[in-house]
Amino acid sequence: MQPSAILESALYVTDLDAAAAFYTEVLGLEPITSVEGRHVFFRCGAGVLLLFNAEATRNGPPPDARLPVPPHGATGPGHLCFAATADEVETWKSHLLDRGIAIEADFEWPNGGRSIYFRDPSGNSIEFAEPRLWGL
């Protein structure tokens, strides 16, 4: 048995409102659901990006919760990479720079493919990269 795909990825943020604005207004992701102070979820292609206020997820659900999701969370910056073509990487770089978002790294991988790295408002490392860096 082997999983066929990653359905969702999670990042933990320190300021949920700032993160929601960044992922909506800068990256153009479509919010699909949210709970004030706890999380906001976004559609991204065939998957979902989950942004959680880490403090709100550490204790798990209340005893009467309809959905008994176990406690989870992380502290410190995480990482997420979005797939992009070579042309899209360049377009994203310009888009981000036009909005005053610093590009931390921009390089070609030894096995092919370009990546750019930047930070979201919570300090998470975000990347746009060509899938060919993984042979895809």
N, CA, C and O atoms as CSV, one atom per row, in Angstrom:
chain,resi,resn,atom,element,x,y,z
A,1,MET,N,N,0.848,-1.186,0.000
A,1,MET,CA,C,0.000,0.000,0.000
A,1,MET,C,C,0.888,1.241,0.000
A,1,MET,O,O,1.947,1.275,0.627
A,2,GLN,N,N,0.424,2.252,-0.719
A,2,GLN,CA,C,1.130,3.524,-0.768
A,2,GLN,C,C,0.108,4.633,-0.972
A,2,GLN,O,O,-0.775,4.492,-1.818
A,3,PRO,N,N,0.197,5.739,-0.222
A,3,PRO,CA,C,-0.740,6.845,-0.439
A,3,PRO,C,C,-0.624,7.369,-1.865
A,3,PRO,O,O,0.459,7.362,-2.451
A,4,SER,N,N,-1.736,7.820,-2.416
A,4,SER,CA,C,-1.747,8.302,-3.794
A,4,SER,C,C,-1.422,9.786,-3.914
A,4,SER,O,O,-0.990,10.237,-4.975
A,5,ALA,N,N,-1.622,10.546,-2.848
A,5,ALA,CA,C,-1.359,11.983,-2.897
A,5,ALA,C,C,-1.434,12.553,-1.489
A,5,ALA,O,O,-1.936,11.903,-0.572
A,6,ILE,N,N,-0.938,13.755,-1.327
A,6,ILE,CA,C,-1.124,14.488,-0.080
A,6,ILE,C,C,-2.391,15.309,-0.237
A,6,ILE,O,O,-2.488,16.145,-1.135
A,7,LEU,N,N,-3.346,15.078,0.621
A,7,LEU,CA,C,-4.638,15.756,0.548
A,7,LEU,C,C,-4.596,17.137,1.185
A,7,LEU,O,O,-5.169,18.092,0.662
A,8,GLU,N,N,-3.911,17.232,2.319
A,8,GLU,CA,C,-3.839,18.510,3.013
A,8,GLU,C,C,-2.471,18.681,3.643
A,8,GLU,O,O,-1.802,17.709,3.994
A,9,SER,N,N,-2.071,19.920,3.776
A,9,SER,CA,C,-0.833,20.290,4.450
A,9,SER,C,C,-1.169,21.380,5.443
A,9,SER,O,O,-2.035,22.215,5.181
A,10,ALA,N,N,-0.486,21.383,6.591
A,10,ALA,CA,C,-0.785,22.359,7.636
A,10,ALA,C,C,0.427,23.210,7.955
A,10,ALA,O,O,1.562,22.732,7.981
A,11,LEU,N,N,0.160,24.476,8.195
A,11,LEU,CA,C,1.141,25.399,8.747
A,11,LEU,C,C,0.539,25.985,10.009
A,11,LEU,O,O,-0.676,26.150,10.111
A,12,TYR,N,N,1.390,26.295,10.962
A,12,TYR,CA,C,0.953,26.887,12.216
A,12,TYR,C,C,1.413,28.334,12.233
A,12,TYR,O,O,2.570,28.637,11.940
A,13,VAL,N,N,0.491,29.223,12.579
A,13,VAL,CA,C,0.747,30.658,12.476
A,13,VAL,C,C,0.547,31.331,13.830
A,13,VAL,O,O,-0.161,30.825,14.700
A,14,THR,N,N,1.189,32.482,13.979
A,14,THR,CA,C,1.092,33.236,15.222
A,14,THR,C,C,0.013,34.305,15.166
A,14,THR,O,O,-0.515,34.709,16.203
A,15,ASP,N,N,-0.319,34.765,13.967
A,15,ASP,CA,C,-1.362,35.780,13.783
A,15,ASP,C,C,-2.264,35.290,12.657
A,15,ASP,O,O,-1.948,35.455,11.479
A,16,LEU,N,N,-3.382,34.690,13.027
A,16,LEU,CA,C,-4.271,34.060,12.050
A,16,LEU,C,C,-4.835,35.070,11.056
A,16,LEU,O,O,-4.937,34.771,9.867
A,17,ASP,N,N,-5.202,36.258,11.525
A,17,ASP,CA,C,-5.757,37.273,10.617
A,17,ASP,C,C,-4.729,37.719,9.585
A,17,ASP,O,O,-5.047,37.830,8.401
A,18,ALA,N,N,-3.493,37.978,10.026
A,18,ALA,CA,C,-2.435,38.388,9.088
A,18,ALA,C,C,-2.130,37.273,8.097
A,18,ALA,O,O,-1.921,37.528,6.911
A,19,ALA,N,N,-2.104,36.038,8.583
A,19,ALA,CA,C,-1.836,34.904,7.695
A,19,ALA,C,C,-2.959,34.732,6.683
A,19,ALA,O,O,-2.700,34.499,5.502
A,20,ALA,N,N,-4.207,34.846,7.136
A,20,ALA,CA,C,-5.344,34.706,6.222
A,20,ALA,C,C,-5.294,35.772,5.138
A,20,ALA,O,O,-5.536,35.481,3.967
A,21,ALA,N,N,-4.982,36.998,5.521
A,21,ALA,CA,C,-4.876,38.084,4.537
A,21,ALA,C,C,-3.758,37.801,3.539
A,21,ALA,O,O,-3.940,38.007,2.339
A,22,PHE,N,N,-2.612,37.335,4.013
A,22,PHE,CA,C,-1.471,37.044,3.145
A,22,PHE,C,C,-1.815,35.960,2.125
A,22,PHE,O,O,-1.586,36.134,0.928
A,23,TYR,N,N,-2.359,34.853,2.597
A,23,TYR,CA,C,-2.640,33.737,1.693
A,23,TYR,C,C,-3.802,34.045,0.746
A,23,TYR,O,O,-3.874,33.479,-0.345
A,24,THR,N,N,-4.701,34.926,1.145
A,24,THR,CA,C,-5.807,35.326,0.273
A,24,THR,C,C,-5.375,36.426,-0.689
A,24,THR,O,O,-5.528,36.292,-1.903
A,25,GLU,N,N,-4.839,37.507,-0.147
A,25,GLU,CA,C,-4.558,38.701,-0.948
A,25,GLU,C,C,-3.267,38.608,-1.743
A,25,GLU,O,O,-3.212,39.087,-2.876
A,26,VAL,N,N,-2.225,38.005,-1.180
A,26,VAL,CA,C,-0.941,37.924,-1.882
A,26,VAL,C,C,-0.854,36.675,-2.748
A,26,VAL,O,O,-0.450,36.750,-3.909
A,27,LEU,N,N,-1.232,35.523,-2.187
A,27,LEU,CA,C,-1.104,34.276,-2.942
A,27,LEU,C,C,-2.375,33.895,-3.689
A,27,LEU,O,O,-2.353,32.974,-4.506
A,28,GLY,N,N,-3.473,34.581,-3.426
A,28,GLY,CA,C,-4.694,34.363,-4.187
A,28,GLY,C,C,-5.430,33.072,-3.889
A,28,GLY,O,O,-6.246,32.632,-4.699
A,29,LEU,N,N,-5.165,32.455,-2.752
A,29,LEU,CA,C,-5.861,31.217,-2.420
A,29,LEU,C,C,-7.285,31.504,-1.971
A,29,LEU,O,O,-7.574,32.551,-1.392
A,30,GLU,N,N,-8.162,30.555,-2.250
A,30,GLU,CA,C,-9.586,30.687,-1.932
A,30,GLU,C,C,-9.880,30.048,-0.579
A,30,GLU,O,O,-9.718,28.838,-0.420
A,31,PRO,N,N,-10.317,30.859,0.412
A,31,PRO,CA,C,-10.692,30.253,1.693
A,31,PRO,C,C,-11.932,29.382,1.523
A,31,PRO,O,O,-12.863,29.742,0.803
A,32,ILE,N,N,-11.932,28.223,2.197
A,32,ILE,CA,C,-13.100,27.344,2.104
A,32,ILE,C,C,-13.829,27.206,3.431
A,32,ILE,O,O,-15.021,26.897,3.448
A,33,THR,N,N,-13.139,27.427,4.540
A,33,THR,CA,C,-13.794,27.410,5.848
A,33,THR,C,C,-12.861,28.043,6.872
A,33,THR,O,O,-11.646,28.091,6.677
A,34,SER,N,N,-13.439,28.524,7.954
A,34,SER,CA,C,-12.630,29.092,9.031
A,34,SER,C,C,-13.404,29.059,10.337
A,34,SER,O,O,-14.633,29.007,10.359
A,35,VAL,N,N,-12.652,29.090,11.415
A,35,VAL,CA,C,-13.205,29.272,12.757
A,35,VAL,C,C,-12.354,30.373,13.382
A,35,VAL,O,O,-11.144,30.218,13.545
A,36,GLU,N,N,-12.991,31.474,13.728
A,36,GLU,CA,C,-12.276,32.637,14.246
A,36,GLU,C,C,-11.368,32.242,15.417
A,36,GLU,O,O,-11.788,31.585,16.370
A,37,GLY,N,N,-10.098,32.675,15.302
A,37,GLY,CA,C,-9.131,32.415,16.348
A,37,GLY,C,C,-8.529,31.023,16.341
A,37,GLY,O,O,-7.599,30.756,17.102
A,38,ARG,N,N,-9.034,30.129,15.501
A,38,ARG,CA,C,-8.533,28.751,15.488
A,38,ARG,C,C,-7.890,28.339,14.175
A,38,ARG,O,O,-6.752,27.871,14.158
A,39,HIS,N,N,-8.626,28.514,13.052
A,39,HIS,CA,C,-8.064,28.070,11.775
A,39,HIS,C,C,-8.739,28.758,10.594
A,39,HIS,O,O,-9.830,29.316,10.707
A,40,VAL,N,N,-8.051,28.699,9.460
A,40,VAL,CA,C,-8.612,29.039,8.154
A,40,VAL,C,C,-8.030,28.037,7.169
A,40,VAL,O,O,-6.827,27.776,7.171
A,41,PHE,N,N,-8.899,27.476,6.325
A,41,PHE,CA,C,-8.486,26.468,5.356
A,41,PHE,C,C,-8.686,27.025,3.951
A,41,PHE,O,O,-9.651,27.742,3.690
A,42,PHE,N,N,-7.758,26.685,3.044
A,42,PHE,CA,C,-7.767,27.193,1.674
A,42,PHE,C,C,-7.724,26.050,0.673
A,42,PHE,O,O,-7.068,25.034,0.904
A,43,ARG,N,N,-8.424,26.221,-0.435
A,43,ARG,CA,C,-8.300,25.318,-1.571
A,43,ARG,C,C,-7.015,25.682,-2.302
A,43,ARG,O,O,-6.703,26.859,-2.480
A,44,CYS,N,N,-6.271,24.662,-2.724
A,44,CYS,CA,C,-5.059,24.870,-3.513
A,44,CYS,C,C,-4.949,23.707,-4.488
A,44,CYS,O,O,-4.484,22.625,-4.129
A,45,GLY,N,N,-5.377,23.938,-5.717
A,45,GLY,CA,C,-5.385,22.858,-6.697
A,45,GLY,C,C,-6.264,21.722,-6.213
A,45,GLY,O,O,-7.416,21.935,-5.837
A,46,ALA,N,N,-5.715,20.510,-6.225
A,46,ALA,CA,C,-6.469,19.337,-5.782
A,46,ALA,C,C,-6.338,19.107,-4.279
A,46,ALA,O,O,-6.883,18.138,-3.751
A,47,GLY,N,N,-5.619,19.990,-3.587
A,47,GLY,CA,C,-5.400,19.819,-2.154
A,47,GLY,C,C,-5.934,20.980,-1.343
A,47,GLY,O,O,-6.581,21.890,-1.862
A,48,VAL,N,N,-5.643,20.922,-0.054
A,48,VAL,CA,C,-6.107,21.931,0.887
A,48,VAL,C,C,-4.931,22.355,1.763
A,48,VAL,O,O,-4.161,21.518,2.234
A,49,LEU,N,N,-4.803,23.658,1.974
A,49,LEU,CA,C,-3.822,24.209,2.900
A,49,LEU,C,C,-4.556,24.583,4.175
A,49,LEU,O,O,-5.518,25.350,4.143
A,50,LEU,N,N,-4.100,24.039,5.300
A,50,LEU,CA,C,-4.684,24.319,6.600
A,50,LEU,C,C,-3.763,25.274,7.347
A,50,LEU,O,O,-2.580,24.984,7.525
A,51,LEU,N,N,-4.293,26.402,7.781
A,51,LEU,CA,C,-3.547,27.315,8.644
A,51,LEU,C,C,-4.185,27.271,10.015
A,51,LEU,O,O,-5.377,27.540,10.161
A,52,PHE,N,N,-3.395,26.931,11.021
A,52,PHE,CA,C,-3.891,26.828,12.384
A,52,PHE,C,C,-3.189,27.824,13.295
A,52,PHE,O,O,-1.991,28.074,13.157
A,53,ASN,N,N,-3.940,28.382,14.218
A,53,ASN,CA,C,-3.361,29.061,15.363
A,53,ASN,C,C,-2.869,27.922,16.255
A,53,ASN,O,O,-3.680,27.189,16.822
A,54,ALA,N,N,-1.563,27.768,16.385
A,54,ALA,CA,C,-1.002,26.616,17.095
A,54,ALA,C,C,-1.517,26.507,18.522
A,54,ALA,O,O,-1.785,25.405,19.000
A,55,GLU,N,N,-1.656,27.625,19.198
A,55,GLU,CA,C,-2.137,27.599,20.580
A,55,GLU,C,C,-3.536,26.993,20.672
A,55,GLU,O,O,-3.847,26.287,21.631
A,56,ALA,N,N,-4.367,27.266,19.689
A,56,ALA,CA,C,-5.755,26.800,19.718
A,56,ALA,C,C,-5.898,25.314,19.412
A,56,ALA,O,O,-6.945,24.733,19.695
A,57,THR,N,N,-4.875,24.685,18.843
A,57,THR,CA,C,-4.984,23.265,18.482
A,57,THR,C,C,-4.264,22.347,19.460
A,57,THR,O,O,-4.411,21.127,19.379
A,58,ARG,N,N,-3.492,22.908,20.379
A,58,ARG,CA,C,-2.709,22.086,21.309
A,58,ARG,C,C,-3.566,21.291,22.284
A,58,ARG,O,O,-3.202,20.177,22.663
A,59,ASN,N,N,-4.686,21.844,22.688
A,59,ASN,CA,C,-5.507,21.200,23.713
A,59,ASN,C,C,-6.518,20.211,23.149
A,59,ASN,O,O,-7.150,19.475,23.907
A,60,GLY,N,N,-6.675,20.185,21.860
A,60,GLY,CA,C,-7.648,19.286,21.266
A,60,GLY,C,C,-9.061,19.816,21.418
A,60,GLY,O,O,-9.258,20.930,21.904
A,61,PRO,N,N,-10.039,19.036,21.012
A,61,PRO,CA,C,-11.429,19.505,21.019
A,61,PRO,C,C,-12.040,19.454,22.421
A,61,PRO,O,O,-11.576,18.701,23.277
A,62,PRO,N,N,-13.074,20.252,22.649
A,62,PRO,CA,C,-13.785,20.144,23.924
A,62,PRO,C,C,-14.485,18.782,24.002
A,62,PRO,O,O,-14.695,18.140,22.973
A,63,PRO,N,N,-14.846,18.338,25.203
A,63,PRO,CA,C,-15.466,17.010,25.361
A,63,PRO,C,C,-16.726,16.799,24.521
A,63,PRO,O,O,-17.027,15.670,24.136
A,64,ASP,N,N,-17.458,17.865,24.236
A,64,ASP,CA,C,-18.703,17.721,23.472
A,64,ASP,C,C,-18.528,18.005,21.977
A,64,ASP,O,O,-19.512,18.209,21.265
A,65,ALA,N,N,-17.283,18.017,21.501
A,65,ALA,CA,C,-17.020,18.339,20.095
A,65,ALA,C,C,-17.670,17.322,19.164
A,65,ALA,O,O,-17.679,16.121,19.433
A,66,ARG,N,N,-18.209,17.830,18.071
A,66,ARG,CA,C,-18.806,16.976,17.045
A,66,ARG,C,C,-17.740,16.168,16.309
A,66,ARG,O,O,-17.976,15.023,15.924
A,67,LEU,N,N,-16.554,16.778,16.115
A,67,LEU,CA,C,-15.448,16.114,15.421
A,67,LEU,C,C,-14.268,15.994,16.393
A,67,LEU,O,O,-13.662,17.007,16.742
A,68,PRO,N,N,-13.939,14.805,16.827
A,68,PRO,CA,C,-12.901,14.623,17.845
A,68,PRO,C,C,-11.479,14.603,17.278
A,68,PRO,O,O,-10.768,13.607,17.408
A,69,VAL,N,N,-11.072,15.705,16.652
A,69,VAL,CA,C,-9.723,15.791,16.086
A,69,VAL,C,C,-8.716,15.829,17.238
A,69,VAL,O,O,-8.847,16.659,18.137
A,70,PRO,N,N,-7.711,14.943,17.226
A,70,PRO,CA,C,-6.734,14.914,18.317
A,70,PRO,C,C,-5.932,16.220,18.394
A,70,PRO,O,O,-5.825,16.941,17.402
A,71,PRO,N,N,-5.373,16.521,19.566
A,71,PRO,CA,C,-4.515,17.706,19.694
A,71,PRO,C,C,-3.337,17.603,18.725
A,71,PRO,O,O,-2.832,16.513,18.457
A,72,HIS,N,N,-2.918,18.728,18.219
A,72,HIS,CA,C,-1.738,18.781,17.357
A,72,HIS,C,C,-1.222,20.207,17.350
A,72,HIS,O,O,-1.855,21.105,17.906
A,73,GLY,N,N,-0.101,20.413,16.736
A,73,GLY,CA,C,0.453,21.754,16.654
A,73,GLY,C,C,1.961,21.702,16.582
A,73,GLY,O,O,2.582,20.662,16.800
A,74,ALA,N,N,2.523,22.825,16.277
A,74,ALA,CA,C,3.967,22.953,16.171
A,74,ALA,C,C,4.342,24.367,16.573
A,74,ALA,O,O,3.517,25.279,16.531
A,75,THR,N,N,5.575,24.534,16.957
A,75,THR,CA,C,6.086,25.874,17.225
A,75,THR,C,C,7.272,26.109,16.318
A,75,THR,O,O,7.966,25.175,15.918
A,76,GLY,N,N,7.489,27.353,16.004
A,76,GLY,CA,C,8.574,27.703,15.100
A,76,GLY,C,C,8.142,27.608,13.658
A,76,GLY,O,O,7.095,27.040,13.348
A,77,PRO,N,N,8.957,28.169,12.773
A,77,PRO,CA,C,8.594,28.198,11.363
A,77,PRO,C,C,8.572,26.818,10.718
A,77,PRO,O,O,9.415,25.966,10.998
A,78,GLY,N,N,7.583,26.620,9.846
A,78,GLY,CA,C,7.489,25.417,9.044
A,78,GLY,C,C,7.868,25.738,7.605
A,78,GLY,O,O,8.417,26.801,7.317
A,79,HIS,N,N,7.572,24.820,6.723
A,79,HIS,CA,C,7.907,24.988,5.305
A,79,HIS,C,C,6.795,24.406,4.446
A,79,HIS,O,O,6.202,23.378,4.775
A,80,LEU,N,N,6.527,25.085,3.342
A,80,LEU,CA,C,5.566,24.619,2.360
A,80,LEU,C,C,6.056,25.051,0.987
A,80,LEU,O,O,6.525,26.176,0.814
A,81,CYS,N,N,5.949,24.155,0.011
A,81,CYS,CA,C,6.366,24.462,-1.351
A,81,CYS,C,C,5.184,24.313,-2.298
A,81,CYS,O,O,4.504,23.287,-2.308
A,82,PHE,N,N,4.948,25.355,-3.097
A,82,PHE,CA,C,3.923,25.325,-4.137
A,82,PHE,C,C,4.593,24.998,-5.469
A,82,PHE,O,O,5.681,25.499,-5.755
A,83,ALA,N,N,3.955,24.166,-6.278
A,83,ALA,CA,C,4.465,23.830,-7.606
A,83,ALA,C,C,4.235,24.990,-8.558
A,83,ALA,O,O,3.199,25.654,-8.504
A,84,ALA,N,N,5.209,25.232,-9.433
A,84,ALA,CA,C,5.107,26.298,-10.426
A,84,ALA,C,C,6.003,25.965,-11.617
A,84,ALA,O,O,7.052,25.340,-11.457
A,85,THR,N,N,5.590,26.383,-12.799
A,85,THR,CA,C,6.446,26.250,-13.984
A,85,THR,C,C,7.564,27.284,-13.887
A,85,THR,O,O,7.529,28.170,-13.034
A,86,ALA,N,N,8.551,27.162,-14.765
A,86,ALA,CA,C,9.654,28.128,-14.780
A,86,ALA,C,C,9.119,29.549,-14.979
A,86,ALA,O,O,9.548,30.476,-14.292
A,87,ASP,N,N,8.192,29.719,-15.910
A,87,ASP,CA,C,7.614,31.052,-16.152
A,87,ASP,C,C,6.839,31.547,-14.937
A,87,ASP,O,O,6.905,32.726,-14.588
A,88,GLU,N,N,6.098,30.632,-14.291
A,88,GLU,CA,C,5.337,31.018,-13.102
A,88,GLU,C,C,6.249,31.413,-11.951
A,88,GLU,O,O,5.928,32.342,-11.209
A,89,VAL,N,N,7.379,30.731,-11.783
A,89,VAL,CA,C,8.331,31.101,-10.730
A,89,VAL,C,C,8.757,32.549,-10.921
A,89,VAL,O,O,8.789,33.326,-9.967
A,90,GLU,N,N,9.081,32.904,-12.148
A,90,GLU,CA,C,9.513,34.283,-12.425
A,90,GLU,C,C,8.375,35.273,-12.183
A,90,GLU,O,O,8.599,36.347,-11.626
A,91,THR,N,N,7.167,34.922,-12.595
A,91,THR,CA,C,6.007,35.791,-12.374
A,91,THR,C,C,5.731,35.950,-10.883
A,91,THR,O,O,5.453,37.058,-10.426
A,92,TRP,N,N,5.804,34.856,-10.113
A,92,TRP,CA,C,5.609,34.937,-8.665
A,92,TRP,C,C,6.667,35.821,-8.031
A,92,TRP,O,O,6.363,36.611,-7.138
A,93,LYS,N,N,7.905,35.696,-8.484
A,93,LYS,CA,C,8.983,36.526,-7.919
A,93,LYS,C,C,8.654,38.003,-8.100
A,93,LYS,O,O,8.759,38.781,-7.152
A,94,SER,N,N,8.264,38.390,-9.288
A,94,SER,CA,C,7.910,39.796,-9.548
A,94,SER,C,C,6.711,40.223,-8.705
A,94,SER,O,O,6.708,41.308,-8.125
A,95,HIS,N,N,5.708,39.374,-8.641
A,95,HIS,CA,C,4.495,39.649,-7.864
A,95,HIS,C,C,4.842,39.900,-6.394
A,95,HIS,O,O,4.362,40.860,-5.792
A,96,LEU,N,N,5.664,39.043,-5.833
A,96,LEU,CA,C,6.046,39.176,-4.424
A,96,LEU,C,C,6.880,40.433,-4.190
A,96,LEU,O,O,6.629,41.181,-3.245
A,97,LEU,N,N,7.862,40.663,-5.041
A,97,LEU,CA,C,8.706,41.855,-4.897
A,97,LEU,C,C,7.881,43.131,-5.021
A,97,LEU,O,O,8.122,44.094,-4.293
A,98,ASP,N,N,6.906,43.150,-5.941
A,98,ASP,CA,C,6.023,44.313,-6.090
A,98,ASP,C,C,5.241,44.602,-4.818
A,98,ASP,O,O,4.814,45.735,-4.600
A,99,ARG,N,N,5.049,43.597,-3.979
A,99,ARG,CA,C,4.306,43.754,-2.725
A,99,ARG,C,C,5.230,43.905,-1.521
A,99,ARG,O,O,4.785,43.845,-0.375
A,100,GLY,N,N,6.515,44.101,-1.789
A,100,GLY,CA,C,7.479,44.330,-0.718
A,100,GLY,C,C,7.869,43.083,0.052
A,100,GLY,O,O,8.360,43.179,1.176
A,101,ILE,N,N,7.658,41.920,-0.533
A,101,ILE,CA,C,8.012,40.664,0.131
A,101,ILE,C,C,9.392,40.229,-0.359
A,101,ILE,O,O,9.596,40.002,-1.552
A,102,ALA,N,N,10.324,40.118,0.568
A,102,ALA,CA,C,11.706,39.785,0.233
A,102,ALA,C,C,11.830,38.340,-0.229
A,102,ALA,O,O,11.206,37.438,0.330
A,103,ILE,N,N,12.636,38.140,-1.247
A,103,ILE,CA,C,12.976,36.798,-1.717
A,103,ILE,C,C,14.260,36.401,-0.988
A,103,ILE,O,O,15.298,37.041,-1.156
A,104,GLU,N,N,14.184,35.349,-0.182
A,104,GLU,CA,C,15.343,34.908,0.601
A,104,GLU,C,C,16.353,34.128,-0.228
A,104,GLU,O,O,17.558,34.204,0.015
A,105,ALA,N,N,15.860,33.379,-1.204
A,105,ALA,CA,C,16.748,32.586,-2.047
A,105,ALA,C,C,16.092,32.394,-3.404
A,105,ALA,O,O,14.868,32.316,-3.514
A,106,ASP,N,N,16.920,32.320,-4.428
A,106,ASP,CA,C,16.475,32.101,-5.800
A,106,ASP,C,C,17.596,31.345,-6.487
A,106,ASP,O,O,18.664,31.905,-6.734
A,107,PHE,N,N,17.363,30.076,-6.799
A,107,PHE,CA,C,18.445,29.291,-7.383
A,107,PHE,C,C,17.925,28.122,-8.207
A,107,PHE,O,O,16.752,27.757,-8.135
A,108,GLU,N,N,18.826,27.548,-8.987
A,108,GLU,CA,C,18.576,26.344,-9.774
A,108,GLU,C,C,19.134,25.151,-9.009
A,108,GLU,O,O,20.266,25.187,-8.526
A,109,TRP,N,N,18.327,24.089,-8.903
A,109,TRP,CA,C,18.775,22.872,-8.246
A,109,TRP,C,C,19.735,22.105,-9.149
A,109,TRP,O,O,19.597,22.172,-10.371
A,110,PRO,N,N,20.708,21.377,-8.588
A,110,PRO,CA,C,21.680,20.632,-9.411
A,110,PRO,C,C,21.019,19.645,-10.378
A,110,PRO,O,O,21.527,19.431,-11.479
A,111,ASN,N,N,19.893,19.043,-9.982
A,111,ASN,CA,C,19.231,18.075,-10.856
A,111,ASN,C,C,18.150,18.714,-11.722
A,111,ASN,O,O,17.380,18.008,-12.374
A,112,GLY,N,N,18.086,20.055,-11.732
A,112,GLY,CA,C,17.133,20.788,-12.563
A,112,GLY,C,C,15.983,21.343,-11.758
A,112,GLY,O,O,15.555,20.751,-10.767
A,113,GLY,N,N,15.495,22.467,-12.185
A,113,GLY,CA,C,14.381,23.119,-11.515
A,113,GLY,C,C,14.829,24.311,-10.690
A,113,GLY,O,O,15.881,24.287,-10.052
A,114,ARG,N,N,14.022,25.339,-10.714
A,114,ARG,CA,C,14.307,26.579,-9.994
A,114,ARG,C,C,13.369,26.705,-8.799
A,114,ARG,O,O,12.218,26.271,-8.846
A,115,SER,N,N,13.882,27.306,-7.730
A,115,SER,CA,C,13.100,27.596,-6.536
A,115,SER,C,C,13.298,29.038,-6.115
A,115,SER,O,O,14.380,29.605,-6.268
A,116,ILE,N,N,12.227,29.628,-5.576
A,116,ILE,CA,C,12.348,30.879,-4.841
A,116,ILE,C,C,11.744,30.651,-3.455
A,116,ILE,O,O,10.765,29.921,-3.301
A,117,TYR,N,N,12.339,31.284,-2.463
A,117,TYR,CA,C,11.900,31.161,-1.074
A,117,TYR,C,C,11.601,32.547,-0.509
A,117,TYR,O,O,12.287,33.522,-0.815
A,118,PHE,N,N,10.559,32.612,0.324
A,118,PHE,CA,C,10.187,33.846,1.018
A,118,PHE,C,C,9.477,33.442,2.302
A,118,PHE,O,O,9.289,32.252,2.553
A,119,ARG,N,N,9.082,34.410,3.116
A,119,ARG,CA,C,8.437,34.129,4.402
A,119,ARG,C,C,7.016,34.672,4.433
A,119,ARG,O,O,6.723,35.722,3.862
A,120,ASP,N,N,6.137,33.935,5.114
A,120,ASP,CA,C,4.795,34.453,5.364
A,120,ASP,C,C,4.844,35.320,6.632
A,120,ASP,O,O,5.899,35.401,7.261
A,121,PRO,N,N,3.748,35.966,7.024
A,121,PRO,CA,C,3.792,36.851,8.185
A,121,PRO,C,C,4.172,36.159,9.504
A,121,PRO,O,O,4.595,36.836,10.441
A,122,SER,N,N,4.033,34.835,9.598
A,122,SER,CA,C,4.411,34.110,10.816
A,122,SER,C,C,5.827,33.559,10.751
A,122,SER,O,O,6.275,32.896,11.687
A,123,GLY,N,N,6.538,33.824,9.659
A,123,GLY,CA,C,7.911,33.348,9.519
A,123,GLY,C,C,8.053,31.987,8.880
A,123,GLY,O,O,9.164,31.466,8.787
A,124,ASN,N,N,6.942,31.389,8.430
A,124,ASN,CA,C,7.041,30.113,7.718
A,124,ASN,C,C,7.792,30.306,6.410
A,124,ASN,O,O,7.615,31.318,5.732
A,125,SER,N,N,8.626,29.344,6.057
A,125,SER,CA,C,9.374,29.370,4.809
A,125,SER,C,C,8.473,28.848,3.692
A,125,SER,O,O,8.044,27.694,3.708
A,126,ILE,N,N,8.196,29.717,2.724
A,126,ILE,CA,C,7.328,29.358,1.612
A,126,ILE,C,C,8.167,29.343,0.337
A,126,ILE,O,O,9.028,30.198,0.134
A,127,GLU,N,N,7.903,28.372,-0.503
A,127,GLU,CA,C,8.692,28.173,-1.722
A,127,GLU,C,C,7.767,27.987,-2.912
A,127,GLU,O,O,6.697,27.389,-2.802
A,128,PHE,N,N,8.196,28.508,-4.046
A,128,PHE,CA,C,7.635,28.138,-5.345
A,128,PHE,C,C,8.757,27.430,-6.075
A,128,PHE,O,O,9.877,27.936,-6.144
A,129,ALA,N,N,8.458,26.246,-6.627
A,129,ALA,CA,C,9.502,25.472,-7.292
A,129,ALA,C,C,8.933,24.696,-8.462
A,129,ALA,O,O,7.753,24.346,-8.503
A,130,GLU,N,N,9.815,24.442,-9.407
A,130,GLU,CA,C,9.451,23.585,-10.529
A,130,GLU,C,C,9.439,22.132,-10.058
A,130,GLU,O,O,10.400,21.686,-9.431
A,131,PRO,N,N,8.382,21.393,-10.345
A,131,PRO,CA,C,8.299,19.998,-9.903
A,131,PRO,C,C,9.430,19.114,-10.424
A,131,PRO,O,O,9.707,18.062,-9.847
A,132,ARG,N,N,10.082,19.527,-11.505
A,132,ARG,CA,C,11.155,18.684,-12.034
A,132,ARG,C,C,12.324,18.530,-11.074
A,132,ARG,O,O,13.154,17.640,-11.256
A,133,LEU,N,N,12.405,19.383,-10.050
A,133,LEU,CA,C,13.477,19.203,-9.072
A,133,LEU,C,C,13.325,17.871,-8.350
A,133,LEU,O,O,14.294,17.340,-7.807
A,134,TRP,N,N,12.106,17.332,-8.344
A,134,TRP,CA,C,11.845,16.007,-7.772
A,134,TRP,C,C,11.635,14.947,-8.854
A,134,TRP,O,O,11.195,13.834,-8.566
A,135,GLY,N,N,11.948,15.300,-10.086
A,135,GLY,CA,C,11.758,14.352,-11.182
A,135,GLY,C,C,10.315,14.192,-11.597
A,135,GLY,O,O,9.948,13.182,-12.198
A,136,LEU,N,N,9.478,15.193,-11.277
A,136,LEU,CA,C,8.049,15.137,-11.629
A,136,LEU,C,C,7.759,15.971,-12.861
A,136,LEU,O,O,6.612,16.042,-13.302
